[in-house]
Amino acid sequence: MLLLLVALAPRLCPSAFAQPSPDIRQYVQKARIAYRKKNYSALIENMKLALALRPTYGPYTYNIAAGYALSGNKQEAFVWLNRLADMGLVYPVAGDEDFDSIKNTAEFKAIVRRFEINAKPVGHSQTAFTVPEKGLVPEGIAYDPQGKTFYLGSVYKRKIVSINSAGKTKDFSSEADGLWSVMGMRVDPVRRVLWVCTASHPQMMNFNEAEKGFSGIFKYDLKTKRLIKKYLLPGQPKPHWLGDLVLNSRGDVFASDSVSPAIYMLDHRTDRLEIFLETDGFVNPQGLAFDSGERHLFMADYLKGLFVINLRTKAVSTVVPAPRTTLLGLDGLYFHGGKLIGVQNGVRPNRLVELTLNDRLTEVIKLTVIEANNPAFDEPTLGVLTRGTLFYIANSQWGAIDEKGKLAADEKLKDAIVLKLKL
């Protein structure tokens, strides 16, 4: 069986386009060659070098365990497999022939049981509503408390759907709006505005190669239900993918660029979309969330973990994960009751986690899995918090679109499901 030298998740959205650093690519390639040549000491060495650059990355940890099992070092294989189990992850070790040398041991069977426990359902999310339209591939969701209306964005069909309090759905956006894939969305209830991230890429219908790498933020008036303005980023000289956004109390918009890593700001005073922060430390920015005083901005990086940014000084710090946990693969991010809530769809199992931080916001002192292995899950994505309840997309179905942008057959698709979880 080949090693799991793959991306964090199977989807081809921005996380898959994010490139690992040159050093990591070098180590991974050397590990692949070593595996084919059965040079397991070189495999282990290169995977450890890659892991040093991307700590807690599950596939690298798994490969190291496999290398030890193949080289006859049982105890080290058990150590590395237990690290994966400690993180609450699930890997199909029982069926992997790379572990044949240790499969009959009591230690290995105990590890398999730990993975089986990690695969059991956790949590109490309930269905909030479904949208009876297949092929949406929903990513973003927003809620207007005044109009008591949810807004759901479609990756594939390039539109926004509204769902009223009675559960009735209808198209909110118009084809004339020119939306590309709809990503993160937020409602500004004070100013009666819906802010929408949108990005052009091959996994949407009617993709135009000339617009590849274009992205932007669209502004909708919730009173008139009409598009007010577009704030666009061109696809050259570098591509863009604004994937999520967050609003502060002054009406400023902050958005994450997942492909050319940066955070953009749309200042309410200048009405211009400009780079707020760009650093080599970012690889694949995703969800954003303010702390309660709006002094700090948290950013989930799919391939690096969690960052905290001082909004006054723009100083960036890495948030250290709690022992035996991983913060990789975080997508949606929300701040509630002094804690962060994250949708972690880049690990297996997909899950929702609650992160308790220290007073300095530099370290996660506790990670609690609050939802996992829900049968409705097919890559949960973004959510919206309202009155202490998180409403989130359970089944985005990103995997239903292949590399060429072809959508799966209708019988393989499901209606979009939005779950709710009382925090």
Buried (B, 14 or more C-beta within 10 A) or exposed (E): EEBBBEBBBEBBBBBBBBEBBEEBEBBBEBBBEBBEEEBBEBBBBBBBBBBEBBBBBBBBBBBBBBBBBBBEBBEBBBEBBBBBBBBBBBBEBEEBEBBEBBBEBEEBEEBBEBBEEBBEEBBEBEEBBBBEBBBBBBBBBBBBEEBEBBBBBBBBBBBBBBBEEEEEBEEBBEEEBBBBBBBBBBBBBEEBBBBBBBBBBBBBBEBEEEBBBBBBBBBBBBEEEEBEEBBBBEBEEEBBBBBBBBBBEEBBBBBBBBBBBBBBBBBBEEEEBEEBBEEEEBBBBBBBBBBEEBEBBBBBBBBBBBBBBEBEEEEBBBBBBBEBBBBBBBBBBBBBEEBBBBBBBBBBBBBBBBBBBEEEBEBBEEBEBBBBBBEBBBBBBBBBBBEEBBBBBBBBBBBBBEEEBEBBEEEEBBEBBBBBBEB
